[in-house]
Amino acid sequence: MIRILQLKLPIGHTKEELEQKLAKALKLKGDLFQKQGADYQIRKRSIDARKKNEVYYVYTIDVTLKKEQQVLKKVDNKNIMLTNEEIYQIPVPGNRPLAHPPVVAGCGPAGLFCGLILAEAGYRPLILERGMDVRRRKEAVDRFWQTGILDSSSNVQFGEGGAGAFSDGKLNTLVKDVKGRSRKVLETFVAMGAPEEILYDAKPHVGTDILIEVVESLRKRIHLLGGEVRFETCLTGFQWADGGAERSLAGLYCMQGGTRILLPAQAAVLAIGHSARDTFELLLQEGFPMEAKSFAVGFRVEHPQQMISGIQYGAACADKLPPAPYKVTANLDNGRGVYSFCMCPGGYVVNASSEPGGLAVNGMSYSGRGSGNANSAIIVSVTPKDFGGEGPLAGVDFQRRMERRAFALAEGRIPQQLLGDFAAGICSRAYGEFESRTKGERAFAPLHTLFPEEIGASFLAGMHRFARALPGFDRADCIVSGAESRTSSPVRIRRNEGLEAAGGVYPCGEGAGYAGGIMSAAMDGMKVAEAIIAKYQRPVT
């Protein structure tokens, strides 16, 4: 297989033009694909908009044809080379007996992909989820946005699909992948109903509306392979086997339908998500090795999408391309990092609360990205020194304090303020040239009082810094919403080289502190599944 890098084509090009460009790059005839039986696969597609009057698609493409070595000698181009695709492989089962199927606590990306790999390997996993299936969960979320009535078990954070199901659905990751896990995740998404473009777009995006379909299909696939998913079933305790220098798992206590039950288990995966605060408390009581970790907090900001697309693509191409994203970052003189997170082109700011009396926001978009507004979290790094407390759960307490303040500022509605008023320390009275796009009620409030002074000042400094690259980013009528507090887990559950925190217990994904998004969480779930498979035989019951 031959890989061609840096193949540029103009916006609006046809399939025929792409194939002609490929043939020309390989110094072969233009009917290579129609008549000669050659084949190709797009591996990556990005947009080069550095020159606003010359905007291109840039491709990486794999081509399969006869006499590849001869073609390479003839071409002699550093951007054209032989390549071998890394095919994902499930490991060979281990030799330790496993009396019961593995149990996975949590049905977000980490839990679902851990469960999928276990099911594909014949381990018949049991996946537990405190919330509802994704269809009923959506009904509960919509009801919350419309009425303010919160279901503390099924909301934007909890339920089938995890927090990622109600987000922008971005599937990019910076995690180095040498085993083909990333490709496996993307191919699985496509097989479950996601658009094929996610296999090659540089910034793949699914959207909440399609993610709901994908998650449901993935669960059905796990069922077909012998696995099981139990909803409204929450982990509440552990049973440990007697004897031995180190404790080993014997079972899990759960609340199911108001009844406490015991599930026998030798292997359990904690794919609990970054908002499972009650489970963090349980793990601390059980003596699991845990530590507070740094994360980031801040606000979600909105701009007109047309403005962002015009800056990124230029006026001539802004209407010819999908709504533009952006990524900004800065290191301030006070040592704080300020950066964008979970940027949602054409998206909505959503009330993402999961606890009564607290309010957190997130960003979400549908597959069409058609709200008219761009939004992103602009967040400031915080460390355990900022938390105002000691112990592994100090970051959780810090989050809760900020979320309760946010709730109080606007009496349970999303508190908002225009950036100019934020800087002046006055409450806003009306929107400027554009209005906010939210899911959930909103109200103007003195948002500048939400965080400690240094965090608010760092946010504002970052907004001004980012305006150097994105003119108008710090416009006075930029809409600011808070609190953006669930950017990543405030806790890390330490695990050994075998990925265990205790005998048979495997912390996993974002909640355990080992991921930061849908893709990295799914990949960590796969990694943990592989560790279980490599250690244990297939279950006998």
N, C-alpha and C positions, 0 to 999 in steps of 0.2 A: 504494500500500500504506500502511495506517495502522498506526502503532506505538503500543501502549498500555503505559505504564510503571506500576509500583507497583500492580498488580492483586492484591489480597490475598484469599486464600480459606483457610478453616480446614483443619487437618490432617484427612485422610480424606474430603475432598470428592469428588464424582462428576464425570464428564465433563459431564453435563447441567448441573450447578451452575456449572461453569466457563463453559459457553456462555451460560447465562442472565446471568452476571455481565458477560460481554463485551457482550452485547446491551444490557444496562442502561447500561453505561459509554458506549456509542455512541448511547443514547437511541433504540434500534430495537426491533422486536418480538423476542420470545424465540425464534421459529422461524426466525430469520435463517439458521442454518446447515443446518437440516434441510430447509427448503422453499424458501428464497430463493437458494440456490446460492452463498452467501458461503463463504469459506474462511479458515482461520487456521493459524498456525504458532507454536508456543512457541519463543521465542528464548532465554529465560533463566528458570531457576527456582531460587530460594534459600529458605532458612528464616530467618524472623525470630523469634528466641527471646529477644528482649530482655526481654519480660514473660513470666515463666514460666507465668502463668495464662492467657496469650493468645498461643499459638504459631501462626504463620501460614506458609503458602507465599506467596511474593511472586513474581509473574510479570511478564515482559516478553513481549508477544504481538504478532505482526504479523497484521493482518486485511486480506484482499482482498475488496472489494465494489464495487458500482456507485455512482457519484455520490459519490466520496470527499470532494471539496471541499465539497459541500453538507453532508455529515455533519459535517465538521470545524467549519463555521460554526455549526451547530446545537449542537455539544457545548461548544466554547469551554473547553477544559481543557488546562492546561499539560503534563499527563502524556499527552496524546493528540496525535499529530502525523503528518504525512506522512514517509515514509522511503524510501530506495532502498538495496537490498542491494548491497554491494560483491562483485561476481563475480570470482573469481580468473581471471587471464588469463596464459597462457604468452607470453613475448615473441616477436616476429618474429625468425627466424634472422638472424644476422649474415652478413658477406660474406667472412670469412677462411676459406680452405680448411682442411678437417679430414680428414686422410688416414685416421685410425683412430678407432673409437668412443672416447669418454671412458672413463677407468678411475676407479672409485671404490674407495678403500681403506677398508674398514670397512662393516659391515652392521648398524649400530645405527640409531636413528631418523634421524640426519642422513644417513647413507649410503643408507638405504632410500628416503627421500623425495627425496633428490637423484636417485637412480637412477630413481624413478618418474616425476618430471617430465621427465628426459632421455628416458626411454622413451616417454612420451606425446607428446613433441615429435619422435619419430622418430630419436633419436640412438643407439639400440641400445647402452646402456652396459654395460660389464663391471664387475661388483662383486666385489671380492676380500674374503674373510673368513678370518682366521687360524683361527677355530674351526669347530665343526661346525654343521650345520643344526640348527634349533631343537628338533627331536624327539630327535636323538641327544645334543644338548647337555643337554637336560633329564635324560636318563639319566645323563650324566656328573656333573651337579650333584647329583642324588639320591644317586648312589653316593658322592660326596664327603661329603655330609651324614651318610650312614650309616656310612662307614668311615674318613673322614679322608684318603682317597687323592685327591690333587689332580691334575687334568689342567690344566697351566699354559696350554693353548691354548683349552680349552673349560671354562668355569666361570661363576660369577655375573657376571664382568666381560666375558668374551670369548665370542664365538659369535654366531650369527644372532639379531638382536634387540637386541644390545648389553646394557649394564648395566640398561637400563630394562625388559627383559623379565622380570627377577626383582626386581620392586619392587612398590610399591602400584599402579602403573599410573595415576597421576594425570595428567590432561591439561589442567590449568590453567596459565596463564602470565601474567606481568606485561608481556610484550613488547608494545609498541604495534604494532598491525597495521592498516595502512590499505589493504592490497592483497588482503585476503581469504585470506591463507595459512592463518590459524588455522582458518577454516571449512572450507577444503579438506582440512586434516589430519583434522579431526573427521569430515567426510563420508566420507573415505576409510576411516577406522577402521570406521565403521558399515557401509559397503559390503563390508568384509572380515570382518564378523561381530561387531563390537562392538555393545552395546545402544544403541538409538536415543536413550536418555536422555542420553547424553554430549553430544548436540547442544545441550542447553539447561540441564543441571544446572550450577549455579554452580561446583561443585567436581567435575567429571566424573572418574569412576573406572572402570577396566576390570577390573583384577585379573590376576594372573600366569596363571591357568588360561585365561582368554579371550585374553590377549595372545599366547600361544603359537599359537593358531588364527589370530589376525589377522596375525601376522608371516608365517606360512606362506602364507596367502592372498595377502598383498602381494607376496611373492617370486614366486608363480605368475603374478600379474598382470604383473609386470615381464617375466617370460619370454614371456608371450603377446604382449607389445608389442615383442618382438625383443631384449630385454636378456638378460643372462646373469649368474648368480651362481656363483662358484667358491669352494667351501669348502676349509678346511685349506690356504690359500694366503696366505702372509705377505709383505708388502713388506719388502725387504732393501736396496734401493739404487736409485740414479737413473742414467740415461744422459742426458748433455746434448749438445745439438747444437753443432757447431763454429761459431766465428765470431760476430760481433756484439758490441756493447758489453755487452749483458746476456745471461746464459745463458738458454737455452730448453730445454724438456723434449723429449727424443727417445724415451725409453723407461723402463720400470721393471723392476728386477730383483726376483724373487720366489722364495721357496722353496715348491715345490709337490710334495708326495709325496716329500720328501727330495732333490729335484732343483732346482738353481738354473736358472731360466728368465728370458728377457728378453721383455717384452711391449712392442711399439712403442706409443708414446702421445705425443700433443702436448698433451693436457689430462688432468690427474689431480687428483682430489679427495682430500684427506686427512681423512677422517671417522673418525679412529682411536680416539676415545674417551679418557676421562680417565685410563685405567690403562695405556696403551700406552707403558710406560717405555722399552722397548728401541727403539721407533720415535722417541721424543723424543731418545734418545742418537744415533741415526742422523742425525736432522735437524740436531742441533747439529754433528756431524762434517761434514755437508754444507754448513755455513755458512748455514743458514736464519736469518732474523732472529727471535730468540726472547728471552723475558724471563720471569723468575720473577714470579708474581702472587700476590696475597693470596687466601686461601681460609679455611676454618674446620675445626676438629677438635673432637672431644669424645666424648660417650658416647651410647648409645641407652638410653632409659629406658622402663620398663613400668609401667602402672597397670591396675587392673581397668577394663574398658570400661564396665561399668555405672556406675562412679563418674564417669567422664568424661561419659557421656551424661546422667546425672542433673544434673551441673553445667551443662552446655550447654543442655539442653532443659527441665529441671525434671522432677520425679518423675512427674508426670501424663502426660507425653508421651514419656518416655525409651524406652518399649517400643513406641511407635507409629511411630517414625522410624528411619531407618538409623543404625547406630553413628556417634556424633558425632566429628567431628574437632576439633582446636584449633590455634590459631596464637598463639605467644607470642614476644615480643621485648623486649629491654632494652638500654640503653646504660649501662654501669657507670662509676663514677668514675675507674677506672684507664684509661679510653679503649677498653676492649674492648666489642665487641658480643656479646651472647649471644642465641641465638634457636633456635626449633624448625625442623626441616628434615625433609622426607619423612615426615610424620606418617601412621601406618598404623592406622586404626581396625580393631579386630578382626584384627590382623595378627600376624606372627611376627618375631622377631629372627633374622637369618640370618648364618651364616658366609659372608662375601663375599670370601674371600681369593683371590688370583690368583698369588702367588709362594710357593715353598717357604720355610718358616721365618718367614713373616709372617702376621699375622692382622688382618683388617678385618671390621667388621660393617656390616650394612645392615638396612633394614626391608622386609618383603614382606607382601602380603595377597592372598588369593584374592577372586574376585568377591563371594562371600557375606559376607566379613569376619566370620567366625564363630569366631575363636579364643578369644574371651572377654577378651583383653587389648588395650589400646591401647598402641602404642609410637611413639616419635618420637626422632629425633636431637636432642639439646640440645647445640649447638655454640658454640664460642668463636672469634671472628675471630683469625686470625694473619696476619702480614705478613712480607715478606722479612727484617725485622730479627729475627724469631724463629727463622729457619731454621738459624742457626749455620754458615753457609757462604756462598760467593759463587757467582755464575754463574746461568744460566737454569734449571739443574736442582737448585738448592739446596732448593726445596720438595719435589721428589721424594725427595731424600735425607732430609729431615725426616720425610716420611711413612713411609719405609722404617724409620727408627730406631724410630718409635712402634709400627709394626706388628710389628717383631721383638721389642720389649719385650712387647707384648700376647701374642704367641705363647709367649714364655718364661714368662709369668706363670701360665699354666694348661696348659702342655705341649701346645699346639696346639688346645686346646678354647677355647670362648668364655669369657673371664674375666668373672666377675660379682661383684657386691657390693651389699648393700642400702645405700640412701642414708644411713641413720643410721650404719652402720658406716663408710661412706666418710668421713663427716664426723668420726667419732671416730678414724679411722686404724687400724681393726682389721679382721681378716678375718671375713667372715660364716660362719656355721655352718649356717644353715637359712633357708628362705623364711619370710615372715610369713603374712599372711592369704590370699595367692594365690601361685601358682607361675609361673615363667617359661614362655613359649611360644617355642621356638626351633626352627630347622632347623640341625642340627649339635650335637655334644656341647658341654656347658658344664660349668664348675666354678667354685667360689668361689675368689677370688684377691684379693690386696691391690691392687685396681684404682686406689686413690688414689695409688699411686706411678707410674702409667703416664706421665702428662704432666708437663712442667715445673710447678713449684709454682703460678705465677701462673695458668696455664690451669686447673688443678684448682680453685683458689680461685674463679676467675671462674665456672666451671661451677656450683659450689655456691651462690655468691651469686645466680646467675640462677635456680636452682631455688627458692630462698627468695623471690625477687622475684615469680616467676610464681605462687606460692601465694596472693598477694594477689588475683589474678583468678580462679584455679582453686583453691579451698580444698582442702587435702589433697595438693596437687601435690608437696609436699616431705615427704610422709609417710615415716616411718622405714623402712617395708618396701617402698618404691619400688625396683624392681630396675634396677640400672645395669649395662650391658654395654659393652665396648670392644674395639678402638678404632674409633670412627667417624671415618675419615680420608679417605674418598674422596668428599667432599661436592661437589667440583668440581675442575677441572683445576688443578694447581699451576703451569701453564705457559701462556703466551700466545704463539702463533706469529703474528707481525705480518703483516698483509696490506695491500695498497694499495687505492686507490679501486675498482679492478677486481676486488678480493677475491683477488688473487694474492700469494703470498710470493716466487715466482720465476716466470719465464716459463712459463705453462701449469700451474702448481701452485697449487691452491686449498685452503688450510687451512679446515676447516669444523667446526661443531658444538661440542660440549662439550670434547672433547679439545684443540681448538685455542684454547679460551678464549673462545668466542663464544656459549655457551649454558649453561643450567643446569637441564636437565630434558628430558623426552620432547618436549614441545610446542616449546620454544624451539630444541631441536636439530633437530627435523624442519623447522621454519620456516627455520632457517639453511641446512639442506640444500637447500631449495627456492630460497632466495635465491642460493646458489652455482650451482645448475643454471641459473637464469635468466641469470646472468652469462656462463656458457659458451654458452648458446643465443644470447644477444644478440651474442656476439663471432664465433662460428664458424658456417659452413654445416653442414648435416647431413653426416655422414661418407660418403665415397664407397665404402668397402670394408666 
